[in-house]
Amino acid sequence: MNILITAAATAQAHQLLRTLNTTENVFFADSVELPQIMLKDKKFLKTSPGDSPSYAHLLLTSCMDLQIAKVYPLRKAEIIALSEARQLFDEYGIEVMVPEKSIVPALLDKGIKGKILIKENSEDGLPDRGIFIRDEATLEYQLFTAD
């Protein structure tokens, strides 16, 4: 299975990769130019910015071409765009790790510090899928983002 992690230029993308601890083929993507040193031994995909009107469709095409099965978006604009296109990706068998569009705004910028939690189903009262930060003391959570 191939997976894609966005925001490749950020520490959060590499922190997520360590958290995933996966043996899957990992592709990184970003809309910003990356120095060649960051691309050494990595598979990289240049994307349009997440707030671009065609972002989701262009990413879907790239995912199909690269046989990506799961996408982990980390920039807020990407999370918003992909929450709107989640059903389209699902129809092509590509799981986008974002919650439903209606709850995304309430899960951004809450200032929570804690451990990364990756949810792939609706257990524990959390949304059905996404990458979260969860405060173990208060049990509050927010989306894990790079910006």
N, C-alpha and C positions, 0 to 999 in steps of 0.2 A: 504494500500500500504506500502511495506517495502522499505526503502532507505538505502544506504550505503555511509558512508563518510570515506575516507581513511586518512592516516597520523594521526591516533588516538592519537599518543604520543605528538602531537603539539598543541599549543594554537590556531592555525588557524582552526583546525578541530572543536574545541568547539566554536570559534567565528562564523564559518559558521553555526553551529547548532543553535546558538542564532539568527542569521540573518534569517534562514529558518523559525524559530518560528512555527514548524510543530507539528501536533498531530499524525503524522505517526509513525510506528515502525522504530526506527533508529538503525542500526548496525554500529559499527566502525570497521575499519580494519587497519592493519599496518604490516610492515615487521619486525619491531623491537619488542623486548620483552618489555612488559609493566608490571610495578609493579601491584600487586594485588589491591592496593588501587585505582588505576586508573580504574580498571575493576568493581568496586563495582556498582551494579545496572545498568550495561551496557552490551549490547550484543557485543561481540568482535570476530573478525575473523582474524586469523593469515594468512598473505599472503607472497608470495615470493616477492623479490624486483622488482620494476617496470621495471628494465632493464634486468630482466631474460627473456630468449627467450620464456618461457611458461607462463609468467605472465598473459597475456590477456585470454588465454584458461582456465587456472586454476581459474581465477576470474570469468569467464563466468559460469563455472561449479558450483562454490560456489553460485553465484547469482541465478542460476536456482534452486539449492537445497533449498535456503532460500527465494525464491519467491521475490527477489529484483526487483523492478520496475525502480529504478533510482539510478545511481552511481555518486557521487561527488568526483572525484580524485583530490588530492591536491599536490602530489609530482610530480616534473617535469618529471621524467622518466615514471611515471604512465600515465601522461597526453599524453606524446608522444606515448607510447605503445597503449593506448586506443583510441587515434585519428586514429591510423592505423587500429584498430579492430572495429571501431564505427559501420560500416555497419553490421558486424556479430552480435553484441549486438542488433542492431535494429531489425534484423530478428527474434530474440527471444523475442522481446517486452521489451527489457531493454534499457532505455534511459541513455546513458553515457553523462554527462554534460561536453563535450569538443568540441571545434570547429573542423572543417575539418583539416586533417593533413597538407595540403599545407600552412595554415596560422599560425599554432602553433608557429614555430620559431620566427616569427615577433612579437608575443604577449608575449614573455618571457623576463624577466630581463630588463624592461625599467625604473625601478626606480620610478614608479608612486606611489604616496600616494593618498588615497582617500577612498571612500565608496565602500563596496562590492555590486556588481550588478550581479544578476543571470538572465541570458537570456535563454529563452526556445523557442524562435522563432526569426526570422530575422527582428526585428523592429529597428528603430533608427540608421541604418547603421552599427550595430554591427553584428558579426558573428551569425549564427543561434542558437547556444547554447554554454553555458559555464559559468564559474564563473570568474568574472572580478573585477578589481579595476578600478574605473573611477575617474579621476581628474575633478571635476566639473568646475574648472576655464578654463582649456584648452580643455576639452572634450576628452582628450586622454585616452586610456585604455590599460590594460595589463591583462594577466591571473593572477588570485589569486592563489598563490602557498604557500606551507609550507616550501619550501627550495630554 
